[in-house]
Amino acid sequence: MKKKFTAAIYLYQGKAVKSRMDRTALTEAPEELAKAYSDYCVDEIIVFDLSETDAEHDISIGVLKKITAAAEVPVIACGNVRRFEDVKKILYAGCARAALNFSKSSNVELAEDVAKRFGKDRILACVAAASEISNRGSLIREYISEIIIVNSDDHYAGGVVTEVLAEAEVPVLVPMPDAAPGQIAGLLGREKLAGVFGPLVNANAKEINSIKAFCSESGVDVDGFDAKISFEELTLNADGLIPVVVQDYKTKEVLMLAYMNAQAFESTIKTGRMTYYSRSRKCQWVKGETSGHYQYVKALYADCDRDTLLARVSQIGAACHTGNRSCFFQEIVKKEYMDADPMKVFTDVYNVILDRKEHPKEGSYTNYLFDKGIDKILKKVGEECTEIVIAAKNPDKEEIKYEISDFLYHVMVLMAERGVTWEEITRELARR
């Protein structure tokens, strides 16, 4: 079992706050924290909903949707779960899992229903003491995938952890204050302990990859960057360097070209931040160290000859020192061509539809649909769906191709009307 480092976001009245006990609002929006934690390579994010009323809880559900849209790691939601419908809202908001508070008997009774409906792997239990899982072994084995130990401010409580680990028959996630890497590795070595969350992870999120590297060297199985090819196996140029082509991991846009020496390569693997060797300054440099425009590693590849690297990164801000997103912005020649990349086509058409919505154009059919309203849009989606069914009876694929295109256009109008993006759709499909 790979041991996890889980970041925590505490929600109160729609804002991210410091902790359970300290409701001081943070300057960062919750979704900004989620994106940053993902870039720092935490393994998952727990969102604690500290709302006190149903109205506040509904606000938290809206924020959860933003968090799951921004996060690139699984999101767990805890707090204010009282009914089956609450679990449904959490999971439909995009969360990978929902946690039930086992200090409430009603939540214990709820476990079977939600596990049978959504799957045991999507249901966790929060406990503050071992007594909350005592004599519930069969229920937990059957309906709970993991236990989270919670306390007043999510700090480590050694006695409680030991007692829960002794009682639990499923993995246990424990809170942890700041600690030395050796202490962390020792704790993670305990059987049934799934990982740590809380102050330790939040305060050291930027250094999680380095902590993971230490734990891995100490024999703890973690989900870190384990290089399959060493620097010694790469083919270097006459200066002992290797060129690195840097690409946006989502759009595949080429951002820049730089060079690495052995030290920069090892630092990149260890920290998860792109680090290069400057040929002009004759020294190592971390991209973004002075500008804040860091590049967080998503993947690193070697070409067939192992003499060039390709880095796919999450780019913060601009890659180029000129302020341009990419260094490659000076056009020399260009031949017009049709770009049929599916995702780009969908995004481009969707953006045109959004533009029509925001800047109406006389005679536009898209604006006609928006003007008529949701009922007209839904009627057209239904009609076009029926046309696909009819076309599918025809052996000629050209007709069905045309009707599917028509249907997708009207679906995109519906998406724009309801504020649903292609990124949200593709993320949902990816989760499935």
KOLLUM-648880 format. One record per atom (N, C-alpha, C): z, x, y. Coordinates in steps of 0.2 Angstrom, whole numbers, padded with zeros to 4 digits, always signed. Example, Ala and Ser with C-alpha at 12.3 -4.5 7.8 and 13.67 -1.06 7.14 Angstrom:
// residues 2
+0039+0066-0028
+0039+0062-0022
+0039+0066-0016
+0035+0064-0011
+0036+0068-0005
+0039+0064+0000
END
This chain:
// residues 432
+0000+0004-0006
+0000+0000+0000
+0000+0004+0006
-0005+0003+0010
-0005+0007+0017
+0000+0005+0022
+0004+0009+0024
+0009+0007+0029
+0006+0006+0036
+0009+0001+0039
+0006-0002+0045
+0010+0000+0052
+0006+0001+0057
+0009+0002+0064
+0007-0005+0068
+0011-0009+0069
+0010-0016+0072
+0012-0016+0079
+0008-0017+0084
+0010-0018+0091
+0012-0025+0092
+0017-0026+0097
+0019-0033+0098
+0018-0035+0105
+0016-0041+0106
+0015-0044+0113
+0019-0050+0113
+0023-0051+0118
+0028-0056+0119
+0025-0061+0125
+0024-0067+0123
+0021-0072+0128
+0027-0077+0131
+0027-0077+0137
+0031-0082+0140
+0028-0085+0147
+0027-0092+0147
+0024-0095+0152
+0017-0092+0153
+0013-0091+0148
+0006-0089+0149
+0006-0081+0150
+0011-0078+0151
+0011-0071+0153
+0014-0066+0148
+0012-0060+0148
+0015-0055+0143
+0021-0052+0147
+0027-0052+0143
+0033-0050+0146
+0035-0044+0142
+0041-0041+0144
+0043-0035+0141
+0046-0035+0134
+0050-0041+0133
+0053-0041+0126
+0055-0048+0125
+0059-0050+0120
+0062-0056+0119
+0067-0058+0124
+0071-0053+0125
+0077-0053+0130
+0075-0052+0137
+0070-0048+0138
+0068-0046+0145
+0062-0050+0147
+0062-0055+0150
+0056-0059+0152
+0052-0057+0158
+0053-0051+0160
+0050-0048+0166
+0042-0047+0164
+0038-0050+0168
+0031-0050+0167
+0028-0043+0167
+0023-0042+0163
+0020-0035+0163
+0014-0036+0168
+0011-0030+0170
+0006-0031+0175
-0001-0032+0171
-0001-0030+0165
-0007-0032+0161
-0007-0039+0158
-0013-0042+0158
-0014-0048+0155
-0014-0047+0147
-0011-0052+0144
-0011-0052+0137
-0017-0049+0133
-0023-0052+0135
-0029-0050+0132
-0031-0043+0133
-0029-0040+0139
-0030-0033+0141
-0026-0029+0136
-0019-0031+0135
-0015-0027+0130
-0018-0027+0123
-0021-0033+0121
-0024-0033+0114
-0030-0028+0114
-0034-0028+0119
-0040-0024+0118
-0037-0016+0118
-0032-0015+0123
-0030-0008+0123
-0027-0006+0116
-0023-0010+0113
-0019-0009+0107
-0025-0007+0101
-0030-0011+0102
-0035-0011+0097
-0039-0004+0097
-0040-0002+0104
-0043+0005+0105
-0038+0010+0103
-0032+0009+0103
-0027+0015+0101
-0026+0015+0094
-0029+0011+0090
-0029+0011+0083
-0023+0008+0080
-0019+0004+0083
-0014+0000+0079
-0017-0004+0074
-0013-0006+0068
-0016-0009+0063
-0017-0016+0063
-0012-0019+0068
-0012-0026+0069
-0008-0028+0075
-0008-0034+0077
-0004-0036+0083
+0000-0042+0081
+0006-0042+0083
+0010-0048+0082
+0011-0051+0089
+0010-0058+0090
+0011-0061+0096
+0017-0066+0095
+0022-0065+0099
+0028-0069+0099
+0028-0074+0105
+0027-0080+0103
+0027-0085+0108
+0034-0087+0110
+0036-0086+0116
+0043-0087+0118
+0044-0094+0122
+0039-0098+0121
+0039-0104+0125
+0044-0109+0123
+0046-0113+0128
+0052-0117+0127
+0050-0125+0127
+0044-0126+0129
+0042-0133+0128
+0035-0134+0125
+0034-0140+0123
+0027-0141+0121
+0021-0139+0125
+0023-0141+0132
+0017-0139+0137
+0016-0132+0137
+0022-0128+0137
+0021-0120+0137
+0018-0118+0131
+0020-0121+0125
+0017-0119+0119
+0009-0120+0119
+0007-0126+0122
+0000-0127+0123
-0004-0121+0127
+0000-0119+0132
-0003-0114+0136
-0003-0107+0132
+0002-0106+0128
+0002-0100+0124
-0004-0100+0119
-0006-0106+0116
-0011-0107+0112
-0018-0105+0115
-0019-0107+0122
-0024-0105+0125
-0025-0097+0126
-0019-0094+0128
-0018-0087+0128
-0020-0083+0122
-0018-0086+0116
-0019-0083+0110
-0027-0083+0108
-0030-0088+0111
-0038-0088+0110
-0041-0082+0113
-0038-0080+0119
-0040-0074+0123
-0038-0068+0120
-0032-0068+0117
-0030-0062+0113
-0034-0060+0107
-0036-0066+0103
-0040-0064+0097
-0047-0063+0099
-0049-0065+0104
-0056-0063+0106
-0057-0056+0109
-0051-0054+0112
-0051-0047+0114
-0049-0042+0109
-0045-0044+0104
-0042-0039+0099
-0047-0038+0093
-0047-0032+0091
-0052-0030+0086
-0048-0028+0079
-0042-0030+0079
-0037-0030+0073
-0034-0036+0072
-0032-0038+0066
-0029-0044+0064
-0023-0046+0069
-0023-0052+0071
-0017-0055+0075
-0013-0060+0071
-0006-0059+0072
-0001-0063+0069
+0002-0067+0074
+0003-0073+0073
+0007-0077+0078
+0013-0080+0076
+0019-0079+0080
+0025-0081+0078
+0028-0085+0084
+0033-0089+0082
+0037-0093+0087
+0034-0100+0088
+0038-0104+0089
+0037-0111+0091
+0033-0115+0086
+0033-0113+0080
+0030-0116+0074
+0035-0121+0071
+0033-0128+0072
+0037-0133+0069
+0034-0138+0065
+0027-0138+0065
+0024-0143+0062
+0018-0140+0058
+0015-0144+0054
+0008-0141+0050
+0003-0140+0056
+0003-0145+0061
-0002-0144+0066
-0001-0138+0070
+0005-0135+0071
+0006-0129+0074
+0002-0123+0071
+0003-0123+0064
+0000-0118+0060
-0008-0118+0061
-0010-0124+0060
-0017-0126+0061
-0020-0123+0068
-0017-0125+0073
-0019-0123+0080
-0019-0115+0080
-0014-0112+0078
-0013-0104+0078
-0019-0101+0074
-0021-0104+0068
-0026-0101+0064
-0033-0102+0067
-0034-0108+0070
-0040-0110+0073
-0041-0107+0080
-0036-0104+0083
-0036-0100+0089
-0039-0093+0087
-0039-0091+0081
-0042-0085+0079
-0037-0080+0076
-0031-0082+0075
-0026-0078+0072
-0027-0077+0064
-0026-0071+0062
-0027-0070+0055
-0022-0073+0051
-0016-0073+0054
-0010-0076+0050
-0005-0079+0055
-0001-0084+0052
+0004-0087+0056
+0011-0086+0052
+0016-0085+0056
+0023-0084+0053
+0028-0090+0054
+0031-0091+0049
+0036-0097+0049
+0043-0094+0050
+0047-0097+0055
+0054-0095+0056
+0058-0098+0050
+0061-0093+0045
+0064-0096+0040
+0072-0097+0041
+0074-0096+0048
+0081-0098+0049
+0081-0106+0050
+0075-0109+0051
+0075-0116+0051
+0073-0119+0044
+0077-0123+0042
+0075-0126+0035
+0069-0130+0035
+0067-0133+0041
+0060-0137+0041
+0054-0132+0040
+0055-0126+0042
+0050-0121+0041
+0049-0119+0034
+0055-0118+0031
+0055-0117+0024
+0051-0122+0020
+0053-0128+0021
+0049-0134+0018
+0042-0134+0020
+0040-0132+0026
+0033-0132+0028
+0029-0127+0024
+0032-0122+0021
+0028-0116+0018
+0023-0118+0013
+0026-0122+0009
+0021-0124+0003
+0015-0128+0006
+0016-0133+0010
+0010-0136+0013
+0005-0132+0016
+0007-0127+0021
+0002-0123+0024
-0001-0118+0020
+0003-0115+0015
+0000-0110+0010
-0005-0114+0006
-0004-0120+0004
-0009-0123+0000
-0015-0125+0004
-0014-0126+0010
-0020-0128+0014
-0024-0122+0017
-0020-0117+0019
-0024-0111+0022
-0024-0105+0018
-0020-0105+0012
-0019-0099+0008
-0013-0095+0009
-0010-0093+0004
-0004-0089+0005
-0005-0082+0009
-0010-0079+0008
-0011-0073+0012
-0011-0074+0020
-0011-0080+0022
-0011-0081+0029
-0005-0084+0032
+0000-0084+0027
+0007-0086+0029
+0012-0081+0028
+0016-0080+0034
+0022-0075+0033
+0028-0079+0035
+0034-0075+0034
+0040-0078+0035
+0044-0073+0040
+0047-0076+0045
+0052-0072+0050
+0059-0073+0047
+0063-0068+0047
+0070-0068+0045
+0074-0064+0049
+0080-0066+0050
+0085-0062+0054
+0090-0059+0050
+0091-0061+0044
+0096-0059+0039
+0093-0060+0032
+0096-0056+0027
+0094-0057+0020
+0096-0064+0017
+0101-0067+0020
+0103-0074+0018
+0098-0079+0018
+0093-0078+0023
+0088-0083+0024
+0082-0083+0019
+0083-0077+0014
+0078-0077+0009
+0081-0077+0002
+0088-0077+0002
+0092-0077-0004
+0091-0084-0008
+0090-0084-0014
+0089-0090-0018
+0082-0093-0017
+0078-0090-0013
+0071-0093-0012
+0065-0088-0015
+0067-0085-0020
+0062-0080-0023
+0056-0083-0025
+0056-0088-0029
+0050-0092-0032
+0046-0095-0026
+0049-0097-0021
+0045-0100-0015
+0042-0095-0012
+0045-0089-0010
+0042-0084-0007
+0036-0081-0011
+0038-0080-0017
+0032-0077-0021
+0026-0081-0021
+0027-0087-0021
+0021-0092-0022
+0018-0093-0015
+0022-0093-0010
+0019-0096-0003
+0019-0091+0003
+0022-0086+0002
+0023-0081+0008
+0020-0074+0006
+0016-0071+0010
+0013-0065+0009
+0017-0059+0011
+0021-0060+0016
+0024-0054+0020
+0030-0057+0024
+0036-0053+0024
+0041-0055+0028
+0042-0050+0034
+0044-0053+0040
+0045-0050+0046
+0052-0050+0048
+0055-0045+0049
+0062-0045+0051
+0063-0045+0059
+0066-0050+0061
+0066-0051+0069
+0074-0051+0071
+0075-0048+0076
+0082-0049+0079
+0081-0050+0087
+0087-0050+0090
+0087-0052+0097
+0081-0048+0102
+0080-0042+0100
+0076-0038+0104
+0071-0034+0100
+0071-0035+0094
+0066-0032+0089
+0068-0024+0089
+0074-0023+0088
+0076-0016+0087
+0078-0015+0080
+0078-0009+0077
+0080-0008+0070
+0087-0009+0069
+0088-0013+0063
+0095-0014+0061
+0095-0012+0054
+0098-0006+0053
+0098-0003+0046
+0100-0007+0040
+0106-0010+0042
+0109-0014+0036
+0105-0020+0034
+0103-0023+0039
+0099-0029+0038
+0092-0027+0034
+0089-0022+0036
+0083-0019+0033
+0084-0018+0026
+0090-0014+0024
+0092-0013+0017
+0093-0019+0013
+0096-0024+0016
+0098-0030+0013
+0092-0034+0011
+0087-0034+0016
+0081-0038+0015
+0077-0035+0010
+0076-0028+0011
+0072-0025+0006
+0074-0026-0001
+0081-0026-0002
+0084-0028-0009
+0082-0035-0011
+0082-0039-0007
+0081-0046-0009
+0074-0048-0009
+0069-0045-0005
+0062-0047-0004
+0058-0045-0011
+0054-0050-0012
+0049-0049-0018
+0042-0048-0015
+0041-0048-0008
+0035-0046-0005
+0036-0041+0000
+0030-0038+0003
+0031-0033+0008
+0035-0035+0014
+0038-0030+0017
+0043-0032+0023
+0041-0027+0029
+0040-0031+0035
+0038-0027+0041
+0044-0027+0045
+0046-0021+0048
+0053-0020+0051
+0052-0018+0058
+0057-0020+0063
+0056-0018+0070
+0059-0011+0070
+0057-0007+0075
+0059+0000+0075
+0059+0002+0083
+0064+0005+0085
+0065+0008+0092
+0061+0015+0092
+0061+0018+0097
+0058+0025+0097
+0062+0029+0092
+0058+0034+0089
+0061+0038+0084
+0056+0044+0083
+0059+0050+0080
+0055+0056+0079
+0050+0054+0073
+0044+0058+0073
+0040+0057+0068
+0043+0057+0061
+0047+0062+0060
+0050+0063+0053
+0054+0057+0051
+0058+0054+0056
+0062+0048+0054
+0057+0042+0052
+0051+0042+0056
+0047+0036+0055
+0044+0037+0048
+0042+0043+0046
+0039+0045+0039
+0044+0043+0034
+0050+0045+0035
+0055+0044+0030
+0056+0036+0029
+0056+0032+0034
+0057+0025+0034
+0051+0022+0030
+0045+0024+0032
+0039+0021+0029
+0038+0023+0022
+0042+0028+0020
+0042+0030+0012
+0045+0025+0008
+0049+0020+0011
+0053+0016+0007
+0049+0011+0003
+0050+0009-0003
+0047+0004-0007
+0047-0003-0003
+0042-0006-0004
+0041-0013-0001
+0041-0014+0006
+0042-0008+0010
+0042-0008+0017
+0034-0008+0019
+0032-0013+0023
+0025-0014+0024
+0023-0010+0030
+0028-0009+0035
+0026-0005+0041
+0031-0007+0046
+0030-0004+0052
+0034-0005+0058
+0031-0008+0064
+0035-0011+0068
+0033-0014+0074
+0038-0014+0080
+0037-0016+0086
+0042-0016+0091
+0041-0010+0096
+0047-0008+0099
+0047-0003+0104
+0044+0003+0102
+0044+0006+0096
+0041+0012+0094
+0034+0012+0095
+0031+0006+0092
+0023+0006+0092
+0021+0005+0099
+0024+0000+0103
+0022-0002+0110
+0022+0004+0114
+0028+0008+0114
+0029+0014+0119
+0025+0019+0117
+0023+0020+0111
+0019+0026+0109
+0012+0024+0106
+0009+0018+0109
+0003+0016+0106
-0003+0021+0107
-0003+0024+0113
-0008+0029+0114
-0008+0035+0109
-0002+0036+0106
-0002+0042+0101
-0001+0040+0094
-0003+0034+0093
-0002+0031+0086
-0006+0035+0081
-0012+0037+0083
-0016+0041+0078
-0013+0048+0076
-0010+0051+0081
-0006+0057+0080
+0000+0056+0075
+0004+0051+0077
+0009+0049+0072
+0007+0047+0065
+0001+0044+0065
-0002+0043+0058
-0003+0049+0054
-0006+0054+0058
-0008+0060+0055
-0002+0064+0053
+0003+0064+0056
+0010+0067+0054
+0012+0063+0048
+0012+0057+0048
+0014+0053+0042
+0010+0054+0036
+0004+0055+0037
-0001+0056+0031
+0001+0063+0028
+0002+0068+0033
+0003+0075+0030
+0010+0075+0027
+0014+0070+0028
+0021+0069+0025
+0021+0065+0018
+0014+0063+0016
+0014+0060+0010
+0014+0052+0011
+0014+0049+0017
+0014+0042+0018
+0007+0040+0018
+0005+0034+0015
-0002+0032+0015
-0002+0027+0021
-0006+0029+0026
-0008+0026+0032
-0015+0025+0033
-0017+0020+0037
-0024+0019+0039
-0026+0023+0045
-0027+0030+0044
-0029+0034+0049
-0036+0037+0049
-0038+0042+0053
-0044+0045+0052
-0044+0051+0047
-0047+0050+0041
-0047+0055+0036
-0054+0057+0036
-0055+0063+0039
-0062+0066+0039
-0065+0067+0033
-0071+0064+0031
-0074+0066+0024
-0078+0072+0024
-0080+0075+0030
-0083+0081+0031
-0079+0085+0036
-0077+0091+0034
-0074+0096+0038
-0078+0099+0043
-0075+0102+0049
-0079+0106+0054
-0083+0112+0051
-0080+0115+0046
-0083+0121+0043
-0089+0119+0039
-0090+0112+0037
-0096+0110+0033
-0102+0108+0038
-0101+0108+0044
-0106+0107+0049
-0110+0113+0051
-0116+0112+0053
-0121+0117+0055
-0121+0118+0063
-0118+0123+0065
-0117+0124+0072
-0123+0128+0076
-0124+0127+0082
-0129+0131+0086
-0127+0138+0087
-0131+0142+0091
-0130+0149+0092
-0123+0150+0096
-0121+0145+0099
-0114+0146+0103
-0108+0144+0099
-0109+0142+0093
-0104+0139+0088
-0102+0132+0090
-0106+0128+0093
-0105+0122+0095
-0109+0117+0091
-0107+0110+0091
-0112+0105+0088
-0113+0100+0093
-0119+0097+0094
-0120+0092+0099
-0118+0085+0097
-0115+0081+0101
-0113+0074+0099
-0117+0069+0104
-0120+0065+0100
-0123+0059+0104
-0118+0053+0104
-0117+0051+0110
-0112+0046+0110
-0115+0039+0112
-0113+0034+0108
-0116+0027+0108
-0110+0022+0108
-0112+0017+0112
-0107+0011+0113
-0107+0007+0106
-0101+0006+0103
-0101+0004+0096
-0103-0003+0095
-0103-0007+0101
-0105-0014+0100
-0113-0015+0102
-0115-0012+0108
-0122-0013+0110
-0127-0008+0107
-0124-0002+0104
-0128+0003+0102
-0131+0007+0108
-0130+0006+0114
-0133+0009+0119
-0130+0017+0119
-0135+0021+0120
-0133+0028+0120
-0130+0030+0127
-0124+0033+0127
-0120+0034+0133
-0121+0041+0136
-0121+0046+0132
-0121+0053+0134
-0122+0057+0128
-0122+0064+0130
-0123+0069+0125
-0118+0075+0127
-0114+0077+0123
-0109+0082+0124
-0109+0087+0118
-0104+0092+0118
-0103+0096+0113
-0096+0097+0110
-0095+0099+0104
-0089+0100+0101
-0088+0107+0098
-0082+0110+0099
-0081+0116+0095
-0075+0113+0090
-0073+0118+0086
-0068+0116+0080
-0062+0112+0083
-0059+0115+0088
-0053+0112+0091
-0054+0105+0094
-0060+0104+0097
-0062+0098+0100
-0063+0093+0094
-0066+0095+0089
-0067+0091+0083
-0061+0088+0080
-0056+0093+0079
-0050+0092+0076
-0046+0087+0080
-0046+0088+0087
-0042+0084+0092
-0045+0077+0092
-0051+0076+0091
-0054+0070+0091
-0052+0066+0085
-0052+0069+0079
-0050+0066+0073
-0042+0064+0073
-0038+0068+0076
-0031+0067+0076
-0029+0062+0081
-0032+0062+0087
-0030+0057+0092
-0034+0051+0093
-0040+0051+0090
-0044+0045+0091
-0047+0044+0097
-0047+0049+0102
-0050+0049+0108
-0055+0055+0108
-0061+0054+0111
-0067+0059+0111
-0065+0065+0115
-0065+0070+0112
-0063+0077+0115
-0069+0081+0114
-0071+0085+0119
-0077+0089+0119
-0075+0096+0121
-0080+0101+0121
-0080+0108+0123
-0085+0108+0129
-0082+0110+0135
-0086+0111+0141
-0089+0118+0141
-0096+0118+0141
-0099+0124+0141
-0099+0128+0148
-0098+0124+0153
-0098+0127+0160
-0091+0130+0161
-0086+0126+0159
-0079+0128+0161
-0076+0132+0155
-0079+0132+0150
-0077+0136+0144
-0070+0134+0141
-0069+0127+0141
-0063+0125+0139
-0064+0118+0136
-0059+0115+0132
-0059+0109+0129
-0057+0104+0134
-0060+0098+0134
-0058+0092+0138
-0059+0085+0135
-0054+0081+0137
-0053+0075+0134
-0057+0070+0139
-0062+0067+0136
-0066+0062+0140
-0061+0057+0143
-0062+0056+0150
-0057+0051+0153
-0051+0054+0156
-0049+0060+0154
-0042+0063+0156
-0041+0062+0163
-0046+0063+0168
-0045+0063+0175
-0047+0056+0178
-0053+0053+0175
-0056+0047+0178
-0053+0041+0175
-0049+0041+0169
-0047+0036+0165
-0052+0032+0161
-0058+0035+0161
-0064+0032+0157
-0064+0035+0150
-0059+0034+0146
-0058+0036+0140
-0063+0033+0135
-0065+0037+0130
-0069+0035+0124
-0065+0035+0118
-0064+0029+0115
-0060+0028+0109
-0064+0028+0103
-0063+0032+0098
-0067+0033+0092
-0067+0026+0088
-0073+0024+0086
-0074+0018+0081
-0077+0021+0075
-0081+0026+0076
-0084+0029+0070
-0088+0036+0072
-0088+0040+0067
-0091+0047+0068
-0095+0049+0062
-0102+0050+0063
-0106+0052+0058
-0110+0059+0059
-0112+0062+0054
-0116+0068+0054
-0123+0066+0052
-0128+0069+0055
-0135+0068+0053
-0136+0071+0046
-0143+0071+0044
-0145+0073+0037
-0144+0081+0037
-0145+0084+0042
-0144+0092+0042
-0137+0094+0044
-0133+0089+0046
-0126+0091+0048
-0126+0095+0054
-0131+0095+0058
-0131+0099+0064
-0130+0095+0071
-0129+0088+0070
-0128+0084+0076
-0124+0078+0074
-0119+0076+0078
-0115+0071+0077
-0117+0065+0081
-0115+0059+0078
-0116+0053+0082
-0109+0049+0082
-0107+0048+0088
-0100+0045+0089
-0101+0038+0092
-0098+0033+0088
-0098+0026+0091
-0092+0025+0094
-0091+0023+0100
-0085+0023+0104
-0084+0016+0108
-0078+0015+0109
-0076+0010+0114
-0076+0013+0121
-0080+0012+0125
-0081+0016+0132
-0077+0012+0137
-0072+0015+0140
-0068+0012+0146
-0072+0014+0152
-0074+0010+0156
-0077+0011+0162
-0084+0014+0161
-0086+0019+0165
-0093+0022+0165
-0092+0029+0161
-0098+0030+0157
-0098+0036+0153
-0101+0042+0158
-0105+0040+0163
-0108+0046+0167
-0104+0047+0173
-0104+0054+0175
-0100+0056+0181
-0103+0053+0187
-0109+0050+0187
-0112+0047+0193
-0109+0040+0194
-0106+0037+0189
-0103+0030+0190
-0107+0025+0186
-0113+0028+0183
-0117+0024+0179
-0114+0023+0172
-0115+0017+0169
-0112+0016+0162
-0115+0021+0157
-0121+0023+0158
-0124+0028+0153
-0127+0033+0157
-0127+0039+0154
-0130+0045+0158
-0138+0044+0158
-0140+0040+0153
-0148+0040+0152
-0150+0034+0156
-0151+0035+0163
-0153+0029+0167
-0159+0031+0171
-0162+0037+0171
-0168+0039+0175
-0174+0038+0171
-0178+0032+0172
-0184+0031+0168
-0189+0036+0170
-0193+0038+0164
-0198+0042+0165
-0205+0038+0164
-0205+0035+0158
-0211+0031+0156
-0208+0025+0152
-0211+0019+0152
-0209+0014+0148
-0214+0009+0147
-0215+0007+0141
-0220+0002+0139
-0217-0004+0137
-0219-0010+0140
-0216-0016+0138
-0217-0018+0131
-0212-0020+0128
-0212-0022+0121
-0207-0028+0120
-0208-0032+0115
-0204-0037+0113
-0198-0035+0109
-0192-0036+0112
-0186-0034+0108
-0184-0040+0104
-0184-0039+0098
-0183-0045+0093
-0176-0044+0090
-0172-0039+0092
-0165-0039+0089
-0162-0045+0090
-0160-0048+0084
-0157-0055+0084
-0151-0056+0089
-0146-0052+0089
-0141-0053+0093
-0142-0052+0101
-0147-0048+0102
-0149-0047+0109
-0153-0053+0111
-0157-0056+0107
-0161-0062+0109
-0157-0068+0110
-0152-0069+0105
-0147-0074+0106
-0143-0074+0113
-0141-0067+0114
-0137-0066+0120
-0141-0067+0126
-0147-0065+0126
-0152-0066+0132
-0153-0073+0134
-0155-0077+0128
-0157-0084+0129
-0150-0088+0132
-0145-0086+0129
-0138-0089+0131
-0137-0088+0138
-0138-0081+0140
-0137-0080+0147
-0142-0083+0152
-0148-0084+0150
-0153-0088+0154
-0150-0096+0155
-0147-0098+0149
-0145-0105+0150
-0138-0105+0154
-0134-0100+0154
-0128-0100+0158
-0131-0100+0166
-0136-0096+0167
-0138-0095+0174
-0141-0102+0176
-0144-0105+0172
-0147-0112+0174
-0141-0117+0176
-0135-0116+0172
-0129-0120+0173
-0126-0118+0180
-0126-0112+0181
-0123-0110+0188
-0128-0110+0194
-0134-0109+0192
-0139-0109+0198
-0145-0114+0196
-0144-0121+0196
-0149-0126+0194
-0156-0124+0197
-0161-0126+0193
-0168-0125+0195
-0171-0131+0194
-0175-0133+0199
-0178-0140+0199
-0184-0140+0194
-0184-0145+0190
-0189-0146+0185
-0186-0143+0178
-0181-0140+0178
-0178-0136+0172
-0176-0141+0167
-0178-0141+0161
-0176-0145+0155
-0168-0144+0154
-0167-0138+0154
-0159-0136+0153
-0155-0139+0158
-0157-0139+0164
-0153-0143+0170
-0153-0150+0169
-0158-0153+0166
-0159-0160+0164
-0153-0162+0159
-0152-0157+0154
-0147-0159+0149
-0140-0158+0152
-0139-0153+0156
-0133-0152+0159
-0131-0158+0164
-0136-0160+0168
-0135-0166+0172
-0133-0173+0168
-0136-0174+0163
-0135-0180+0159
-0128-0179+0155
-0126-0173+0154
-0119-0173+0152
-0118-0172+0144
-0112-0172+0142
-0111-0170+0135
-0114-0175+0130
-0114-0181+0131
-0116-0186+0126
-0124-0185+0125
-0128-0183+0130
-0135-0182+0130
-0136-0175+0126
-0132-0170+0127
-0133-0164+0123
-0131-0165+0116
-0126-0169+0115
-0124-0170+0107
-0129-0174+0104
-0132-0179+0107
-0138-0183+0105
-0144-0178+0103
-0145-0174+0107
-0151-0169+0106
-0149-0164+0100
-0143-0162+0100
-0141-0158+0094
-0142-0161+0087
-0140-0168+0087
-0140-0172+0081
-0148-0173+0079
-0152-0174+0084
-0159-0176+0083
-0162-0169+0080
-0161-0164+0083
-0164-0158+0081
-0162-0156+0074
-0156-0157+0073
-0153-0156+0066
-0157-0160+0061
-0158-0166+0062
-0162-0171+0058
-0169-0168+0057
-0172-0165+0062
-0179-0163+0062
-0179-0157+0057
-0174-0153+0057
-0173-0147+0052
-0174-0150+0045
-0170-0155+0044
-0170-0158+0037
-0177-0161+0035
-0180-0164+0040
-0187-0167+0038
-0192-0161+0037
-0191-0156+0041
-0196-0150+0041
-0195-0146+0034
-0188-0146+0032
-0187-0142+0026
-0190-0145+0020
-0193-0151+0020
-0196-0155+0015
-0204-0152+0014
-0206-0149+0020
-0213-0147+0020
-0213-0139+0017
-0218-0138+0013
-0218-0131+0010
-0220-0126+0015
-0223-0128+0021
-0225-0123+0026
-0218-0121+0030
-0217-0114+0030
-0211-0112+0033
-0211-0112+0041
-0217-0112+0043
-0218-0112+0051
-0215-0118+0054
-0215-0124+0051
-0212-0130+0054
-0205-0129+0054
-0202-0127+0049
-0194-0126+0049
-0192-0121+0054
-0196-0116+0054
-0195-0110+0059
-0195-0113+0066
-0199-0117+0068
-0200-0120+0074
-0194-0125+0076
-0192-0129+0071
-0187-0134+0072
-0180-0130+0072
-0179-0125+0068
-0172-0121+0068
-0172-0118+0075
-0177-0115+0078
-0177-0112+0085
-0175-0117+0090
-0178-0123+0089
-0177-0129+0094
-0169-0131+0093
-0167-0131+0087
-0160-0133+0086
-0155-0128+0089
-0157-0121+0088
-0152-0116+0091
-0152-0116+0098
-0158-0118+0101
-0158-0118+0109
-0153-0124+0111
-0153-0130+0108
-0149-0135+0110
-0142-0134+0108
-0141-0130+0103
-0134-0128+0101
-0131-0123+0107
-0135-0119+0109
-0133-0114+0114
-0132-0118+0121
-0135-0123+0122
-0134-0128+0128
-0127-0131+0127
-0125-0133+0121
-0119-0136+0120
-0113-0130+0120
-0115-0124+0118
-0110-0119+0118
-0109-0117+0126
-0114-0117+0130
-0113-0116+0137
-0109-0121+0140
-0110-0127+0138
-0106-0133+0141
-0099-0133+0139
-0098-0130+0133
-0091-0130+0131
-0087-0123+0132
-0091-0118+0134
-0088-0112+0136
-0087-0108+0129
-0091-0109+0124
-0091-0105+0118
-0096-0099+0119
-0095-0093+0117
-0100-0088+0117
-0102-0085+0110
-0107-0082+0110
-0110-0079+0104
-0105-0074+0101
-0102-0070+0105
-0097-0066+0103
-0091-0069+0099
-0089-0075+0102
-0084-0079+0098
-0086-0081+0091
-0092-0084+0091
-0095-0086+0085
-0096-0081+0080
-0099-0075+0082
-0100-0069+0077
-0093-0066+0075
-0088-0066+0079
-0081-0064+0077
-0078-0069+0072
-0079-0075+0073
-0077-0080+0068
-0080-0079+0061
-0087-0078+0061
-0091-0077+0055
-0088-0071+0052
-0087-0066+0056
-0085-0059+0053
-0078-0060+0050
-0074-0064+0053
-0067-0065+0050
-0068-0069+0043
-0073-0073+0042
-0073-0077+0036
-0076-0073+0030
END
